[in-house]
Structures are given as structure tokens and as C-alpha cells.
Amino acid sequence: MININYSHLPFSHHLQQDRQLKRNILKFISHIGCLIPLAIFIGRETARYHLQSDLEGAALSFTGNISVWLLVISLALTPLNILFGWKSLLPLRKLIGLYSFMYATMHLLIFAGFEMGLNLEVLWQDVRNRPAAQLGLASFFILLLLALTSFSASMRLLGKWWKSLHRTVYLAVFLALGHWILISQFRSIIAFFALSLTTVLLLIRINKVKRHFAKNRKSTSRNHAPREGISFFT
């Protein structure tokens, strides 16, 4: 078989530019999508300030919930690629994951600052006595470790261990969901829905399941592939 290099052809350069533009647009949309909920929350609570609403409680609930949902969304991107071949979404995993960590950090700071008054002794006693707090703190420390090792230098330093380390993100999300369920005293239907969804996402990543979907996708693409010509939109 003869391998032909198309990189010197004019359309190849334009194709690379189009792909880079597409990646930049997706990243911009992701930034906006991750920040819009915060802007809406601030605007809503500012408008309700005169009503003396429970701002601390609302902020604690909001930051915790949005952190978990962003983590679930970041975990959904690989299964979406497995199911539909949407490779362009994969680079967004890190970006959305870091936003999830940002909201988790805000959640912890609000709890430690407003609920515990930055009293480390009281905070430690709360963690010791409440399983919900233990699960939440464990999840946060995993996310902290993943955030600190999410950069290229860490990938080179850790080598083959980097991927194994970052697979613990599923442990982090299950711990966070356990925290949510315990905090809600098992009454949050949304938390159980997120738990079910995360379980499905994990199952899709099993090698046997992954190969099954990859085989079906390749078969479908062959059946629908054009007989001649080059697509400039892939």
C-alpha cells in the first residue's frame, strides 16, 4: 500500500485552520456555558437581597450542585465520542473539569467561611462526625490533585501513571454524589438521577462495550460514505 502525504497541498492548510477555529469556538462556548450559571445566580441573589434570603445556604447549594453537574458533563464527553465519534469534544474535558474544581473550591470556602466561621477546630469536628462532610472533602482533594496534574508538564513527569491517576475522577464524582445524597437525606431525585447517569457513562467506557459501539460506528460510516471526492468538513 502506498502512503500519500497530503500535508503539502493547499487544502490541507485550510483544513487545519478550520479545525483550529472550530476548537477555539467550542472552547469559547464552553467558557461562557460554565460561567453563565454563576452570573445568573449572582444577579438573582442580588435582586433578592432586600428580601433577607438565606444567601449562604443558596450559595452553598448552588456551587455544590453546579460543580457536580460540570463534572458529570466532563465525564460524558468521552462516551459521546465512543457513541458518535465526536472527537472535537474531547479537548473540552480538561476545561470543564477545571471549572468543576473552581465551583467545588468555592463550595468549600463558603462552607468553611460562612458556616464554620473559618474555625478549623469546628470544621474538623464536623468532618469527623458527619459522613457527608467526609465524602465531600475526599472528593475535593481528588479534584485538587487532578487539577494540579492537569497540565502537560505533569503528563510528562507521571508518564503512564498520569492516565491511571486521572481515572480517579469517577471516584471523585461518586463521592460527591454520595455527599449530595446524604446532605439531602436521600430526598434529592436530581442527585439520584445524576448518580444513574454517571453509572451509565462509566459502563460505556468498559472495553467490551466501547469496541461494540466503535464497530457499529465504523460499519455505519462505511455504509454512508461517499463513493468519491474529499470531504472538507471532517
Secondary structure as UniProt FT lines:
FT   TURN            7..8
FT   HELIX           10..47
FT   HELIX           49..51
FT   HELIX           55..84
FT   HELIX           87..89
FT   TURN            90..91
FT   HELIX           92..110
FT   HELIX           111..115
FT   TURN            117..118
FT   HELIX           120..129
FT   HELIX           131..148
FT   HELIX           152..158
FT   TURN            159..160
FT   HELIX           161..166
FT   TURN            167..168
FT   HELIX           169..183
FT   TURN            184..186
FT   HELIX           189..204
FT   HELIX           207..224
//
